[in-house]
Amino acid sequence: MNIGIVDFLVASALLFAIGFFGVLLRRNTLVVYMCLELMLNAVNLALVAFSRFNGTMDGNIFVFFIITVAAAEVAVGLAIIVTLFRRRETVQLPDLNLLRH
């Protein structure tokens, strides 16, 4: 059995679609945040697939930098969500529409 680039791109598209619809349909900030990370990892999968089948390391190096930035993003994003929970005592998006107070 030989796995081709189409298989990787279909898996990447499915992951991206799951993340995209999760962002649109969910109301919990933690779930929305996880869906955003899922979309980012779907793009990483596509970059690695293109890099592998082109025989270059360009995509792999780009993915390394994306993962590095994503680690910092996770720390900042979770800190923001914890701060919002401490202030508003909820993580539901409809309850956080007014961020004034």
C-alpha positions as a Markdown table, in Angstrom:
| # | Residue | x | y | z |
|---|---|---|---|---|
| 1 | Met | 0.0 | 0.0 | 0.0 |
| 2 | Asn | 1.4 | 3.3 | -1.1 |
| 3 | Ile | 0.3 | 6.5 | 0.5 |
| 4 | Gly | 0.4 | 9.5 | -1.8 |
| 5 | Ile | 0.2 | 13.2 | -1.4 |
| 6 | Val | -3.6 | 13.2 | -2.1 |
| 7 | Asp | -4.1 | 11.1 | 1.0 |
| 8 | Phe | -2.2 | 13.6 | 3.1 |
| 9 | Leu | -4.1 | 16.5 | 1.6 |
| 10 | Val | -7.5 | 14.9 | 2.1 |
| 11 | Ala | -6.6 | 14.3 | 5.8 |
| 12 | Ser | -5.4 | 17.9 | 6.1 |
| 13 | Ala | -8.6 | 19.2 | 4.5 |
| 14 | Leu | -10.7 | 17.1 | 6.8 |
| 15 | Leu | -8.9 | 18.3 | 9.9 |
| 16 | Phe | -9.1 | 21.9 | 8.7 |
| 17 | Ala | -12.8 | 21.6 | 8.0 |
| 18 | Ile | -13.5 | 20.1 | 11.5 |
| 19 | Gly | -11.6 | 22.9 | 13.1 |
| 20 | Phe | -13.3 | 25.5 | 10.9 |
| 21 | Phe | -16.8 | 24.3 | 11.7 |
| 22 | Gly | -15.8 | 24.0 | 15.4 |
| 23 | Val | -14.8 | 27.6 | 15.5 |
| 24 | Leu | -18.1 | 28.6 | 13.8 |
| 25 | Leu | -20.5 | 26.4 | 15.8 |
| 26 | Arg | -19.0 | 26.1 | 19.3 |
| 27 | Arg | -19.6 | 28.6 | 22.2 |
| 28 | Asn | -17.0 | 27.6 | 24.7 |
| 29 | Thr | -13.7 | 29.6 | 24.3 |
| 30 | Leu | -11.6 | 26.5 | 25.2 |
| 31 | Val | -13.2 | 24.4 | 22.5 |
| 32 | Val | -12.9 | 27.3 | 20.0 |
| 33 | Tyr | -9.2 | 27.6 | 20.9 |
| 34 | Met | -8.6 | 23.9 | 20.4 |
| 35 | Cys | -10.3 | 24.1 | 17.0 |
| 36 | Leu | -8.0 | 27.0 | 16.0 |
| 37 | Glu | -5.0 | 24.8 | 17.0 |
| 38 | Leu | -6.5 | 21.9 | 14.9 |
| 39 | Met | -6.7 | 24.2 | 11.9 |
| 40 | Leu | -3.1 | 25.2 | 12.4 |
| 41 | Asn | -2.0 | 21.6 | 12.6 |
| 42 | Ala | -3.9 | 20.8 | 9.4 |
| 43 | Val | -1.9 | 23.4 | 7.6 |
| 44 | Asn | 1.3 | 22.0 | 9.1 |
| 45 | Leu | 0.4 | 18.5 | 7.8 |
| 46 | Ala | -0.1 | 20.0 | 4.3 |
| 47 | Leu | 3.2 | 21.8 | 4.4 |
| 48 | Val | 5.1 | 18.6 | 5.5 |
| 49 | Ala | 3.3 | 16.6 | 2.8 |
| 50 | Phe | 4.3 | 19.1 | 0.1 |
| 51 | Ser | 7.8 | 19.2 | 1.5 |
| 52 | Arg | 8.1 | 15.4 | 1.5 |
| 53 | Phe | 6.8 | 14.9 | -2.0 |
| 54 | Asn | 8.9 | 17.7 | -3.5 |
| 55 | Gly | 12.1 | 16.3 | -1.8 |
| 56 | Thr | 12.9 | 19.6 | -0.1 |
| 57 | Met | 13.2 | 20.6 | 3.6 |
| 58 | Asp | 11.6 | 24.0 | 3.1 |
| 59 | Gly | 8.2 | 23.0 | 4.4 |
| 60 | Asn | 9.7 | 21.1 | 7.4 |
| 61 | Ile | 11.7 | 24.2 | 8.4 |
| 62 | Phe | 8.6 | 26.4 | 8.1 |
| 63 | Val | 6.6 | 23.9 | 10.2 |
| 64 | Phe | 9.3 | 24.1 | 12.9 |
| 65 | Phe | 8.9 | 27.8 | 13.2 |
| 66 | Ile | 5.1 | 27.5 | 13.2 |
| 67 | Ile | 5.2 | 25.0 | 16.1 |
| 68 | Thr | 7.5 | 27.3 | 18.0 |
| 69 | Val | 5.2 | 30.3 | 17.6 |
| 70 | Ala | 2.2 | 28.1 | 18.4 |
| 71 | Ala | 3.8 | 27.1 | 21.8 |
| 72 | Ala | 4.0 | 30.8 | 22.7 |
| 73 | Glu | 0.4 | 31.3 | 21.4 |
| 74 | Val | -0.9 | 28.5 | 23.6 |
| 75 | Ala | 0.7 | 30.1 | 26.7 |
| 76 | Val | -0.7 | 33.5 | 25.9 |
| 77 | Gly | -4.1 | 32.3 | 24.8 |
| 78 | Leu | -4.7 | 30.1 | 27.9 |
| 79 | Ala | -3.6 | 33.0 | 30.1 |
| 80 | Ile | -6.2 | 35.2 | 28.5 |
| 81 | Ile | -8.9 | 32.6 | 28.9 |
| 82 | Val | -8.0 | 32.1 | 32.6 |
| 83 | Thr | -8.1 | 35.9 | 33.1 |
| 84 | Leu | -11.5 | 36.1 | 31.4 |
| 85 | Phe | -12.8 | 33.3 | 33.6 |
| 86 | Arg | -11.5 | 34.9 | 36.8 |
| 87 | Arg | -13.2 | 38.2 | 35.8 |
| 88 | Arg | -16.4 | 37.0 | 34.3 |
| 89 | Glu | -16.7 | 33.5 | 35.9 |
| 90 | Thr | -17.6 | 32.0 | 32.5 |
| 91 | Val | -15.9 | 30.9 | 29.3 |
| 92 | Gln | -19.0 | 30.9 | 27.1 |
| 93 | Leu | -18.6 | 33.2 | 24.1 |
| 94 | Pro | -22.1 | 34.8 | 24.2 |
| 95 | Asp | -21.4 | 35.9 | 27.8 |
| 96 | Leu | -18.1 | 37.5 | 26.9 |
| 97 | Asn | -19.4 | 39.8 | 24.1 |
| 98 | Leu | -18.9 | 42.9 | 26.3 |
| 99 | Leu | -15.3 | 43.1 | 27.4 |
| 100 | Arg | -15.6 | 46.6 | 29.0 |
| 101 | His | -15.6 | 46.1 | 32.7 |
